[in-house]
Amino acid sequence: MESEDAIVALAALAQSTRLDVFRLLVKYEPDGLAAGDIAKAIAVPQNTMSSHLSVLSRAGLISARRFSRSTVYRAELNRLRRVVLFMLQDCCDGRPEICAPLIEDLMPCCQPRPKGRADV
């Protein structure tokens, strides 16, 4: 990944509504969420949400797929992974104990959650 790619992705997330949208879409992986449901969940007008979704899409952080009259958005977790790896690639300079706590902190998010999450 080039620095410019990371800057574009980080800039897209450096706004509270877009960060909230991305985090919401991560919760709904792998199915995604319709644009109207995203706007409703974040409490943002649909035309404003459209602008935010465009910025995230141009940064490669989300993708859209059309289903009939609805557009469903998904978080592009591989893109986020590449950005985070770019940020950490020189983390430990050959001393893994420096990055080990960070990696340990990420592991709990990967544990399976009980079924029955609240819908939007």
PyMOL commands that set and color helices and strands:
alter all, ss='L'
color gray80, all
select helices_A, chain A and resi 3-13+16-27+35-42+46-58+77-88+96-110
alter helices_A, ss='H'
color red, helices_A
select strands_A, chain A and resi 33-34+62-67+70-75
alter strands_A, ss='S'
color yellow, strands_A
deselect
rebuild
show_as cartoon
